[in-house]
Each structure stands twice: as structure tokens, then as C-alpha cells.
Amino acid sequence: MQTLLVNIPADKDRILLSALDKRLHLKSRLLTEEEIEDIGLLNAMEEGKKSGKATENEIMEILNKWK
């Protein structure tokens, strides 16, 4: 199974994409702000594991990308 995460800024676009999901029999759900932050933190931790360190600015940049 593959996952696609899409940031939809406009409600009308969200409604359209949701209708398309139903028509194509795809599973979809909205993420809470807390879940989005958790994803950002996980990405920052994974990046820190690869490089050996992550600065506070790098972590904040990753978190801000998800808002």
C-alpha cells in the first residue's frame, strides 16, 4: 500500500478531492494539527539519525513546512 499526503488550502478543493476519493474507492481522512506536527517531528528525528545531529532551526523549518 502507498500513501499520498496532500495539503489542500481551499475548502472547495477539499470537497472536490473528497468526492473523487469516494468515486475511486480510495481511503482518505483529514489530519489534525497535532498529527501534522507529529509527522514533522518524526521527519526531523529521522533526518537527525541520518546526519547525526539536527539544529533547532532545521527542526522548526521542517515543522513550518507542514503548516
Secondary structure, DSSP 8 states (H G I E B T S, - for coil): ---------SHHHHHHHHHHHHHTT-------HHHHHHHHHHHHHHHHHHHS---HHHHHHHHHHT-
